[in-house]
Amino acid sequence: MRFIIYFILVIMSNTLVAQTKEASNKHFWYSLESTASPEEIWNIWTDVSQWKDWDSGLKDAELSSTDFGLGATGFIYSLEGRKSRFKIVEFEEGVSYTFKTNLPLGGLYVKRYLEQSGDKTKFTHEVWFKGITAGIFSRMFGPDFRKMLPEVLEQIRQLAEK
């Protein structure tokens, strides 16, 4: 009985932490502004075969589906050789998309979205872990992923502004 109560409390605390908008290793984001158009950044973000050119955490990536859009699937390959399947779970053409990678008893979500303000494009890369194992995976991978984000977005900005 104590185990069940403890288990429920752990799940509830994970849910409450995930709902806050303060960055942590479980949920974090980074934004940059660029003089590039939203279309230029969008084209970089949706060309899965080129993700390795700007994401320093990837060895490679491939799209299994014909078109990049809601429900599209593919694979990402980590530098260590791990192969993970991803699926686009939210999609708004030219504005944002979210993909999910399954983890044991949870998932890793990546959302990329654009906002235009005058002659500048703000682009954001948001990452969060969900599920029972979110705490474990956020401790394992969160610090490195958070550290990488500024470099990743700077690479995108440089590619888009060429």
Backbone as a printed PyTorch tensor [residue, N CA C, xyz], in Angstrom:
tensor([[[  0.8170,  -1.1970,   0.0000],
         [  0.0000,   0.0000,   0.0000],
         [  0.8600,   1.2600,   0.0000]],

        [[  1.9190,   1.2620,   0.8060],
         [  2.8220,   2.4230,   0.8460],
         [  3.4440,   2.6660,  -0.5230]],

        [[  3.8000,   1.5710,  -1.2010],
         [  4.3930,   1.7030,  -2.5250],
         [  3.4330,   2.3840,  -3.4890]],

        [[  2.1760,   2.0090,  -3.4420],
         [  1.1670,   2.5940,  -4.3340],
         [  1.0190,   4.0860,  -4.0490]],

        [[  0.9620,   4.4610,  -2.7790],
         [  0.8540,   5.8810,  -2.4220],
         [  2.0890,   6.6380,  -2.8840]],

        [[  3.2680,   6.0630,  -2.6510],
         [  4.5150,   6.6980,  -3.0890],
         [  4.5240,   6.8630,  -4.6080]],

        [[  4.1150,   5.8160,  -5.3200],
         [  4.0790,   5.8390,  -6.7770],
         [  3.1560,   6.9530,  -7.2790]],

        [[  1.9790,   7.0840,  -6.6920],
         [  1.0300,   8.1270,  -7.0760],
         [  1.6130,   9.5100,  -6.8000]],

        [[  2.2800,   9.6820,  -5.6660],
         [  2.8970,  10.9740,  -5.3390],
         [  4.0040,  11.3360,  -6.3230]],

        [[  4.7990,  10.3570,  -6.7280],
         [  5.8640,  10.6110,  -7.7090],
         [  5.2640,  11.0520,  -9.0320]],

        [[  4.2270,  10.3770,  -9.4930],
         [  3.5760,  10.7520, -10.7540],
         [  2.9850,  12.1510, -10.6520]],

        [[  2.3230,  12.4520,  -9.5440],
         [  1.7290,  13.7830,  -9.3650],
         [  2.8060,  14.8570,  -9.3360]],

        [[  3.9130,  14.6140,  -8.6630],
         [  4.9630,  15.6300,  -8.5960],
         [  5.5890,  15.8460,  -9.9580]],

        [[  5.7500,  14.7780, -10.7430],
         [  6.2700,  14.9280, -12.1060],
         [  5.3260,  15.7680, -12.9490]],

        [[  4.0300,  15.5620, -12.8080],
         [  3.0390,  16.3270, -13.5600],
         [  3.0740,  17.7920, -13.1580]],

        [[  3.1390,  18.0730, -11.8740],
         [  3.1610,  19.4620, -11.4080],
         [  4.4170,  20.1770, -11.8650]],

        [[  5.5620,  19.5180, -11.7990],
         [  6.8020,  20.1380, -12.2400],
         [  6.7400,  20.4300, -13.7350]],

        [[  6.1810,  19.5190, -14.5080],
         [  6.1090,  19.6930, -15.9600],
         [  5.1950,  20.8510, -16.3490]],

        [[  4.2600,  21.2360, -15.4590],
         [  3.3270,  22.2940, -15.7990],
         [  3.8930,  23.6880, -15.5260]],

        [[  4.9940,  23.7870, -14.8120],
         [  5.5810,  25.0970, -14.5520],
         [  6.3030,  25.5690, -15.8010]],

        [[  6.4440,  26.8840, -15.9450],
         [  7.1100,  27.4350, -17.1310],
         [  8.5030,  27.9650, -16.7620]],

        [[  9.1030,  27.3640, -15.7490],
         [ 10.4660,  27.7040, -15.3680],
         [ 11.3760,  26.6180, -15.9230]],

        [[ 12.4510,  27.0070, -16.5700],
         [ 13.3360,  26.0350, -17.2010],
         [ 13.9620,  25.1070, -16.1660]],

        [[ 14.0490,  23.8390, -16.5300],
         [ 14.7030,  22.8250, -15.7100],
         [ 15.2840,  21.7980, -16.6680]],

        [[ 15.9430,  20.7970, -16.1570],
         [ 16.4530,  19.7530, -17.0450],
         [ 15.3290,  18.9120, -17.6320]],

        [[ 14.1240,  19.0370, -17.0890],
         [ 12.9740,  18.2810, -17.5820],
         [ 12.2220,  19.0420, -18.6750]],

        [[ 12.3150,  20.3780, -18.6610],
         [ 11.6110,  21.2090, -19.6430],
         [ 12.4030,  22.4940, -19.8350]],

        [[ 12.8980,  22.6900, -21.0350],
         [ 13.7440,  23.8560, -21.2940],
         [ 13.5890,  24.3070, -22.7390]],

        [[ 14.0650,  25.5050, -23.0340],
         [ 13.9290,  26.0910, -24.3550],
         [ 15.0020,  27.1430, -24.5330]],

        [[ 15.1920,  27.5180, -25.7920],
         [ 16.1380,  28.5750, -26.1270],
         [ 15.6220,  29.2430, -27.3920]],

        [[ 15.7630,  30.5660, -27.4600],
         [ 15.3080,  31.3360, -28.6210],
         [ 16.4190,  32.2350, -29.1160]],

        [[ 16.4030,  32.5130, -30.3940],
         [ 17.2920,  33.4870, -31.0200],
         [ 16.4860,  34.3010, -32.0190]],

        [[ 17.0120,  35.4680, -32.3590],
         [ 16.4360,  36.2690, -33.4340],
         [ 17.3700,  36.2390, -34.6220]],

        [[ 16.7820,  36.3740, -35.7960],
         [ 17.5440,  36.3370, -37.0330],
         [ 16.9690,  37.3380, -38.0240]],

        [[ 17.8240,  37.7760, -38.9320],
         [ 17.3530,  38.6200, -40.0320],
         [ 16.8130,  37.7570, -41.1790]],

        [[ 17.0020,  36.4490, -41.0780],
         [ 16.4840,  35.5310, -42.0970],
         [ 14.9590,  35.4920, -42.0210]],

        [[ 14.3390,  35.1770, -43.1290],
         [ 12.8840,  35.0790, -43.1560],
         [ 12.4310,  33.8150, -42.4310]],

        [[ 11.1840,  33.8060, -41.9650],
         [ 10.6570,  32.5760, -41.3580],
         [ 10.7410,  31.3800, -42.3150]],

        [[ 10.5330,  31.6140, -43.5990],
         [ 10.5800,  30.5300, -44.5870],
         [ 11.9750,  29.8930, -44.6520]],

        [[ 13.0110,  30.7330, -44.5550],
         [ 14.3690,  30.1820, -44.6140],
         [ 14.6470,  29.2770, -43.4130]],

        [[ 14.2400,  29.7170, -42.2440],
         [ 14.4460,  28.8920, -41.0400],
         [ 13.5740,  27.6440, -41.1170]],

        [[ 12.3340,  27.7950, -41.5470],
         [ 11.4220,  26.6570, -41.6760],
         [ 12.0110,  25.6050, -42.6080]],

        [[ 12.5740,  26.0250, -43.7260],
         [ 13.1610,  25.0860, -44.6850],
         [ 14.3240,  24.3120, -44.0690]],

        [[ 15.1170,  24.9720, -43.2420],
         [ 16.2250,  24.2920, -42.5550],
         [ 15.6710,  23.2780, -41.5640]],

        [[ 14.6820,  23.6930, -40.7880],
         [ 14.0960,  22.8220, -39.7680],
         [ 13.4080,  21.5980, -40.3450]],

        [[ 12.8280,  21.7120, -41.5130],
         [ 12.0350,  20.6050, -42.0670],
         [ 12.8100,  19.7290, -43.0520]],

        [[ 14.0710,  20.0370, -43.2800],
         [ 14.9240,  19.2020, -44.1260],
         [ 15.6540,  18.2110, -43.2170]],

        [[ 14.9820,  17.1140, -42.9050],
         [ 15.4650,  16.1540, -41.9070],
         [ 16.8510,  15.6200, -42.2500]],

        [[ 17.1210,  15.3840, -43.5080],
         [ 18.4300,  14.8330, -43.8970],
         [ 19.5820,  15.7910, -43.5700]],

        [[ 19.2650,  17.0540, -43.3440],
         [ 20.3060,  18.0410, -43.0330],
         [ 20.3700,  18.4020, -41.5440]],

        [[ 19.5380,  17.7770, -40.6930],
         [ 19.5630,  18.0910, -39.2640],
         [ 20.9660,  17.9320, -38.6730]],

        [[ 21.7090,  16.9470, -39.1530],
         [ 23.0570,  16.7020, -38.6350],
         [ 23.9970,  17.8770, -38.9020]],

        [[ 23.6800,  18.7210, -39.8810],
         [ 24.5410,  19.8660, -40.2090],
         [ 24.4840,  20.9600, -39.1590]],

        [[ 23.4040,  21.0270, -38.3910],
         [ 23.2940,  22.0780, -37.3920],
         [ 23.0310,  21.5700, -35.9810]],

        [[ 22.6540,  20.3110, -35.8210],
         [ 22.4220,  19.7400, -34.4920],
         [ 23.6470,  18.9230, -34.1000]],

        [[ 24.4690,  19.4870, -33.2380],
         [ 25.7360,  18.8610, -32.8600],
         [ 25.5520,  17.5720, -32.0600]],

        [[ 24.3330,  17.2360, -31.6680],
         [ 24.0770,  16.0060, -30.9360],
         [ 23.6800,  14.8440, -31.8310]],

        [[ 23.5760,  15.0990, -33.1320],
         [ 23.1360,  14.0490, -34.0650],
         [ 24.2460,  13.6160, -35.0140]],

        [[ 24.2960,  12.3190, -35.2320],
         [ 25.1750,  11.7770, -36.2580],
         [ 24.4730,  11.8160, -37.6050]],

        [[ 23.1380,  11.5590, -37.5670],
         [ 22.3570,  11.5660, -38.7960],
         [ 20.8700,  11.5780, -38.4540]],

        [[ 20.0530,  11.8180, -39.4690],
         [ 18.5990,  11.7760, -39.3350],
         [ 18.0140,  11.4770, -40.7020]],

        [[ 16.8710,  10.8050, -40.6920],
         [ 16.2100,  10.4840, -41.9640],
         [ 14.7070,  10.4920, -41.7710]],

        [[ 14.0220,  10.8880, -42.8090],
         [ 12.5670,  10.9030, -42.8200],
         [ 12.0860,   9.6420, -43.5230]],

        [[ 11.2220,   8.8970, -42.8590],
         [ 10.6750,   7.6650, -43.4580],
         [  9.4750,   7.9700, -44.3370]],

        [[  8.7290,   8.9960, -43.9710],
         [  7.5270,   9.3750, -44.7070],
         [  7.9050,  10.1660, -45.9570]],

        [[  6.9670,  10.2770, -46.8670],
         [  7.1950,  11.0320, -48.0950],
         [  7.2840,  12.5200, -47.8180]],

        [[  6.3510,  13.0350, -47.0240],
         [  6.2960,  14.4620, -46.7500],
         [  6.4700,  14.7340, -45.2670]],

        [[  7.0470,  15.8990, -44.9460],
         [  7.1970,  16.3430, -43.5700],
         [  5.8980,  17.0130, -43.1550]],

        [[  5.1970,  16.4270, -42.2110],
         [  3.9200,  16.9720, -41.7520],
         [  3.3810,  16.1170, -40.6240]],

        [[  2.1720,  16.4120, -40.1970],
         [  1.5580,  15.6900, -39.0950],
         [  1.5370,  14.1910, -39.3820]],

        [[  2.0400,  13.4140, -38.4400],
         [  2.0810,  11.9680, -38.5880],
         [  3.3310,  11.4290, -39.2570]],

        [[  4.1430,  12.3070, -39.8370],
         [  5.3790,  11.8580, -40.4850],
         [  6.2900,  11.2010, -39.4540]],

        [[  7.0640,  10.2180, -39.9030],
         [  7.9820,   9.5040, -39.0230],
         [  9.3770,   9.4830, -39.6280]],

        [[ 10.3280,   9.1780, -38.7810],
         [ 11.7020,   9.0660, -39.2310],
         [ 12.5660,   8.5420, -38.1100]],

        [[ 13.8770,   8.6390, -38.3150],
         [ 14.8400,   8.1600, -37.3230],
         [ 15.9150,   9.2140, -37.1030]],

        [[ 16.3460,   9.3070, -35.8590],
         [ 17.5100,  10.1210, -35.5300],
         [ 18.5720,   9.1840, -34.9640]],

        [[ 19.8260,   9.4970, -35.2620],
         [ 20.9520,   8.6840, -34.8210],
         [ 21.8620,   9.5550, -33.9720]],

        [[ 22.0550,   9.1390, -32.7240],
         [ 22.9120,   9.9110, -31.8220],
         [ 24.3780,   9.7020, -32.1890]],

        [[ 25.2290,  10.5380, -31.6500],
         [ 26.6670,  10.4030, -31.8870],
         [ 27.1850,   9.0700, -31.3540]],

        [[ 26.5150,   8.5420, -30.3310],
         [ 26.9110,   7.2620, -29.7360],
         [ 26.3590,   6.0720, -30.5000]],

        [[ 25.5660,   6.3220, -31.5400],
         [ 25.0440,   5.2490, -32.3670],
         [ 23.6420,   4.7810, -32.0270]],

        [[ 22.9750,   5.4330, -31.0600],
         [ 21.5950,   5.0500, -30.7510],
         [ 20.6660,   5.4920, -31.8770]],

        [[ 19.7660,   4.6060, -32.2760],
         [ 18.7750,   4.8960, -33.3120],
         [ 17.4310,   5.0620, -32.6220]],

        [[ 16.7900,   6.2050, -32.8160],
         [ 15.4940,   6.4720, -32.1890],
         [ 14.4950,   6.9050, -33.2470]],

        [[ 13.3070,   6.3280, -33.1680],
         [ 12.2290,   6.6940, -34.0890],
         [ 11.5500,   7.9550, -33.5670]],

        [[ 11.1950,   8.8640, -34.4610],
         [ 10.4300,  10.0420, -34.0690],
         [  9.1600,  10.1230, -34.9070]],

        [[  8.1860,  10.8510, -34.3560],
         [  6.9160,  11.0540, -35.0600],
         [  6.4810,  12.5030, -34.8430]],

        [[  6.0300,  13.1600, -35.9120],
         [  5.5070,  14.5220, -35.8100],
         [  4.1030,  14.4220, -35.1990]],

        [[  3.9410,  14.9990, -33.9980],
         [  2.6670,  14.8790, -33.2810],
         [  1.8590,  16.1820, -33.2960]],

        [[  2.4830,  17.2910, -33.6530],
         [  1.7890,  18.5730, -33.8470],
         [  2.4450,  19.2540, -35.0310]],

        [[  1.6260,  19.9350, -35.8360],
         [  2.1830,  20.5510, -37.0430],
         [  1.3090,  21.7140, -37.4860]],

        [[  1.9410,  22.8550, -37.6730],
         [  1.2930,  24.0130, -38.2760],
         [  2.2510,  24.5330, -39.3430]],

        [[  1.9050,  24.3130, -40.5820],
         [  2.7740,  24.6360, -41.7260],
         [  3.3850,  26.0330, -41.6110]],

        [[  4.7030,  26.0890, -41.7040],
         [  5.4180,  27.3570, -41.7080],
         [  5.5280,  28.0420, -40.3550]],

        [[  4.9670,  27.4370, -39.3070],
         [  4.9420,  28.0830, -37.9900],
         [  5.5850,  27.2290, -36.9040]],

        [[  5.1370,  25.9670, -36.7910],
         [  5.6680,  25.1300, -35.7070],
         [  5.4170,  23.6540, -35.9730]],

        [[  6.2180,  22.8510, -35.3000],
         [  5.9740,  21.4200, -35.2610],
         [  6.5670,  20.8620, -33.9790]],

        [[  6.0100,  19.7380, -33.5620],
         [  6.5130,  19.0180, -32.3890],
         [  6.7040,  17.5740, -32.7910]],

        [[  7.8730,  17.0300, -32.4350],
         [  8.0400,  15.5980, -32.6500],
         [  8.2970,  14.9090, -31.3240]],

        [[  7.9070,  13.6410, -31.2910],
         [  8.0560,  12.8200, -30.0980],
         [  8.9490,  11.6380, -30.4100]],

        [[  9.8450,  11.3600, -29.4820],
         [ 10.6520,  10.1520, -29.5150],
         [ 10.2710,   9.3400, -28.2920]],

        [[  9.8730,   8.0980, -28.4930],
         [  9.4820,   7.2560, -27.3670],
         [ 10.6820,   6.8830, -26.5130]],

        [[ 10.4650,   6.9170, -25.2100],
         [ 11.4220,   6.4380, -24.2270],
         [ 10.6940,   5.3850, -23.3960]],

        [[ 11.3960,   4.5000, -22.7260],
         [ 10.6940,   3.5440, -21.8760],
         [  9.7950,   4.2630, -20.8630]],

        [[  8.5080,   3.9770, -20.8990],
         [  7.4970,   4.5600, -20.0080],
         [  7.4500,   6.0840, -20.0740]],

        [[  7.7500,   6.6330, -21.2510],
         [  7.7010,   8.0810, -21.3940],
         [  8.0570,   8.5170, -22.7950]],

        [[  8.3870,   9.7970, -22.9060],
         [  8.7390,  10.3330, -24.2090],
         [  9.5680,  11.5980, -24.1040]],

        [[ 10.2980,  11.8640, -25.1640],
         [ 11.0510,  13.1020, -25.3280],
         [ 10.3480,  13.8840, -26.4180]],

        [[ 10.0010,  15.1380, -26.1290],
         [  9.3040,  15.9930, -27.0820],
         [ 10.2000,  17.1580, -27.4590]],

        [[ 10.1980,  17.4930, -28.7370],
         [ 10.9280,  18.6500, -29.2450],
         [  9.9450,  19.4860, -30.0480]],

        [[  9.8090,  20.7510, -29.6620],
         [  8.9330,  21.6770, -30.3880],
         [  9.8070,  22.7890, -30.9610]],

        [[  9.5780,  23.0970, -32.2150],
         [ 10.2850,  24.1930, -32.8870],
         [  9.2360,  25.1350, -33.4360]],

        [[  9.3820,  26.4270, -33.1100],
         [  8.3730,  27.3760, -33.5810],
         [  8.9810,  28.7320, -33.8990]],

        [[  8.2890,  29.4420, -34.7820],
         [  8.7270,  30.7210, -35.3300],
         [  7.7560,  31.8310, -34.9760]],

        [[  8.2930,  33.0290, -34.7900],
         [  7.4780,  34.2250, -34.6020],
         [  8.1700,  35.3480, -35.3740]],

        [[  7.3960,  36.1290, -36.1230],
         [  7.9800,  37.2410, -36.8580],
         [  7.5730,  38.5450, -36.1910]],

        [[  8.5730,  39.4250, -36.0260],
         [  8.3440,  40.7420, -35.4440],
         [  9.1140,  41.7510, -36.2780]],

        [[  8.3860,  42.4770, -37.1210],
         [  9.0510,  43.4270, -38.0110],
         [  9.9400,  42.6980, -38.9890]],

        [[ 11.2170,  43.0850, -39.0330],
         [ 12.1650,  42.4560, -39.9600],
         [ 12.9710,  41.3410, -39.2950]],

        [[ 12.5800,  40.9250, -38.1200],
         [ 13.2830,  39.8670, -37.3860],
         [ 12.3910,  38.6260, -37.2610]],

        [[ 13.0390,  37.4740, -37.2350],
         [ 12.3540,  36.2150, -36.9940],
         [ 12.9060,  35.6350, -35.7030]],

        [[ 12.0230,  35.4140, -34.7590],
         [ 12.4150,  34.7500, -33.5160],
         [ 12.1070,  33.2710, -33.6830]],

        [[ 13.1110,  32.4440, -33.4260],
         [ 12.8870,  31.0090, -33.5220],
         [ 13.2900,  30.3440, -32.2140]],

        [[ 12.4590,  29.3850, -31.8150],
         [ 12.6000,  28.7480, -30.5040],
         [ 12.6290,  27.2450, -30.6550]],

        [[ 13.4650,  26.6440, -29.8550],
         [ 13.6080,  25.1930, -29.7900],
         [ 13.3060,  24.8140, -28.3480]],

        [[ 12.2380,  24.0610, -28.1250],
         [ 11.7820,  23.6850, -26.7840],
         [ 11.8440,  22.1620, -26.6360]],

        [[ 12.2880,  21.7110, -25.4660],
         [ 12.4680,  20.2880, -25.2110],
         [ 11.8430,  19.9390, -23.8700]],

        [[ 11.1270,  18.8090, -23.7960],
         [ 10.6410,  18.3440, -22.5030],
         [ 10.5070,  16.8260, -22.4890]],

        [[ 10.5930,  16.2910, -21.2870],
         [ 10.4420,  14.8620, -21.0450],
         [  9.1060,  14.6430, -20.3480]],

        [[  8.3920,  13.5830, -20.7220],
         [  7.1040,  13.2450, -20.0960],
         [  7.0910,  11.7750, -19.7240]],

        [[  6.2010,  11.4460, -18.8010],
         [  6.0040,  10.0620, -18.4210],
         [  6.6170,   9.7260, -17.0790]],

        [[  6.4270,   8.4970, -16.6830],
         [  6.9110,   8.0260, -15.3870],
         [  8.4280,   8.1450, -15.2830]],

        [[  9.1330,   7.9360, -16.3810],
         [ 10.5940,   7.9660, -16.3610],
         [ 11.1770,   9.3370, -16.7220]],

        [[ 10.3390,  10.3530, -16.7910],
         [ 10.8140,  11.6900, -17.1840],
         [ 11.9460,  12.1780, -16.2920]],

        [[ 11.8270,  11.9650, -15.0000],
         [ 12.8760,  12.4090, -14.0800],
         [ 14.2070,  11.7360, -14.3500]],

        [[ 14.1580,  10.4550, -14.6290],
         [ 15.3910,   9.7020, -14.8990],
         [ 16.0550,  10.2070, -16.1820]],

        [[ 15.2590,  10.2900, -17.2590],
         [ 15.8350,  10.6980, -18.5450],
         [ 16.2410,  12.1740, -18.5430]],

        [[ 15.5190,  13.0050, -17.8090],
         [ 15.9100,  14.4190, -17.7580],
         [ 17.2420,  14.5830, -17.0200]],

        [[ 17.5040,  13.7380, -16.0340],
         [ 18.8020,  13.7930, -15.3510],
         [ 19.9110,  13.2390, -16.2400]],

        [[ 19.5890,  12.2060, -17.0270],
         [ 20.5970,  11.5950, -17.9020],
         [ 20.9700,  12.4920, -19.0790]],

        [[ 19.9570,  13.0910, -19.7220],
         [ 20.1900,  13.8000, -20.9710],
         [ 19.9590,  15.3070, -20.9070]],

        [[ 19.1220,  15.7620, -19.9840],
         [ 18.7520,  17.1720, -19.9140],
         [ 19.9170,  18.1470, -19.8620]],

        [[ 20.8990,  17.9500, -18.9580],
         [ 21.9940,  18.9210, -18.8760],
         [ 22.7580,  19.0870, -20.1960]],

        [[ 23.0510,  17.9780, -20.8630],
         [ 23.7800,  18.0620, -22.1380],
         [ 22.9270,  18.7040, -23.2260]],

        [[ 21.6400,  18.3320, -23.2920],
         [ 20.7550,  18.9200, -24.2940],
         [ 20.6250,  20.4290, -24.0780]],

        [[ 20.4640,  20.8530, -22.8160],
         [ 20.3270,  22.2890, -22.5110],
         [ 21.5910,  23.0470, -22.9090]],

        [[ 22.7290,  22.4570, -22.6130],
         [ 24.0170,  23.0920, -22.9190],
         [ 24.2010,  23.2540, -24.4340]],

        [[ 23.6790,  22.3180, -25.1930],
         [ 23.8310,  22.3010, -26.6470],
         [ 22.9440,  23.3110, -27.3750]],

        [[ 21.7920,  23.6580, -26.7950],
         [ 20.7980,  24.4640, -27.5110],
         [ 21.3200,  25.7940, -28.0600]],

        [[ 22.0430,  26.6040, -27.2980],
         [ 22.5190,  27.8720, -27.8820],
         [ 23.3810,  27.6550, -29.1290]],

        [[ 24.2530,  26.6580, -29.0930],
         [ 25.1020,  26.3570, -30.2490],
         [ 24.2700,  25.9000, -31.4440]],

        [[ 23.2850,  25.0580, -31.1840],
         [ 22.4190,  24.5360, -32.2410],
         [ 21.6620,  25.6830, -32.9200]],

        [[ 21.0690,  26.5590, -32.1330],
         [ 20.3180,  27.6710, -32.7200],
         [ 21.2280,  28.6600, -33.4380]],

        [[ 22.4290,  28.8510, -32.9440],
         [ 23.3870,  29.7270, -33.6380],
         [ 23.7580,  29.1360, -35.0010]],

        [[ 23.9090,  27.8130, -35.0690],
         [ 24.1940,  27.1540, -36.3540],
         [ 23.0470,  27.3830, -37.3370]],

        [[ 21.8220,  27.2740, -36.8440],
         [ 20.6520,  27.5000, -37.6980],
         [ 20.6470,  28.9380, -38.1930]],

        [[ 20.8980,  29.8770, -37.2860],
         [ 20.9030,  31.2950, -37.6860],
         [ 21.9470,  31.5380, -38.7800]],

        [[ 23.1270,  30.9860, -38.6090],
         [ 24.1810,  31.2000, -39.6030],
         [ 23.7970,  30.6030, -40.9580]],

        [[ 23.2240,  29.4040, -40.9510],
         [ 22.7840,  28.7830, -42.2110],
         [ 21.6830,  29.6180, -42.8700]],

        [[ 20.7410,  30.0920, -42.0800],
         [ 19.5980,  30.8410, -42.6380],
         [ 19.9930,  32.2090, -43.1540]],

        [[ 21.0090,  32.8230, -42.5510],
         [ 21.4130,  34.1690, -42.9530],
         [ 22.4390,  34.1920, -44.0810]],

        [[ 22.8670,  33.0160, -44.5650],
         [ 23.8250,  32.9680, -45.6770],
         [ 23.2090,  33.5190, -46.9470]]])
